[in-house]
Amino acid sequence: MPSTHRTQFERWFANRKVSLVIMEACGSAHYWARWLNSLGIEVRLLPAAYVRAYVRRNKTDAADARALLEAARTANIDPVRVKSVEQQALQGLHRIRSLWMSTRTSRINALRGFCREFGLSIPQGARTGVEAIRRVLADPRSPVPALIRETMRLLIEEIRLLEQRIAQLEREFTELARHSAACTQLMSVPGIGLLTATAMVAATGGDATHFKDARHFASWFGLTPKEYSSGSIRKLGRISKRGDRYLRMLLTHGARAVLRAAALARNASRPLDGLRAWATEVQHRTNHNKAACALANKLARICYALLRDHAAYGNPPPRPNKKLERTAFAIAA
């Protein structure tokens, strides 16, 4: 939006009395929602994919406005909760870390490819591979030509710098998690580490009460199966993979870590807790990938319960005694 249009947009709301604004949850929508809320205006952010279904014929501003009004009248479309500045800043840090990780991986793969072209086999593993490449470049008798050797050293230096930046960012995450009760509660769950906890708090604000139940929370990550049903025939397929891709990836990796820890404990004849025992049974009944997705779904449900009840894993909040309540009510009557 050009600066002149932005000024006109702000002046328009400043000179009129508006009670409700409906917008698509797209780029900069949360900023404008916060700004409008500061003026005392209610804002509803609707998912853009759901609004698109109400656009008729060609796409124009008028057609988009009519589609927003139609979607807002639909009772089964839940608005997106407006994110705070802190939430978006924390999500931005996670995106920056992902970009640095992908740049680091691409540099390591490029170095591996160069070494392979000169007949050198580099062992697997990022840390082990970079150390092996560094030794190759330090050896004057290696088959790497002098023409490219110095440039490859620059790539290794770039990888080292990226690793330092990633480590610094993770230290910032650790400091943030230390002062967040929601992060501490989430990190008590097996398979939920620092990245998953901080990313989930950034996405939800540490509150999951705006979700109907745990299943809706898991479906928000795309971890529930697609459904192909008609009449009395119900067919469930693979997971939908809709929603937050980054958090779904973190939950799935955490589930794989839990499965690996369960396998190591079983091989060492150590007892398994209920979660790991259930995941192991699912793995024996189906396969590793399906068990990882099922466990990721269960981890999402557990996270929902912790965010809802503000309790750590394994320490559920005390439930009210219905019998004592009825007795007290009878005495009071």
Summary of the structure (lengths in Angstrom):
residues: 333
radius of gyration: 26.0
end to end distance: 65.2
largest distance: 94.8
contacts: 891
relative contact order: 0.07
helix: 63%
strand: 7%
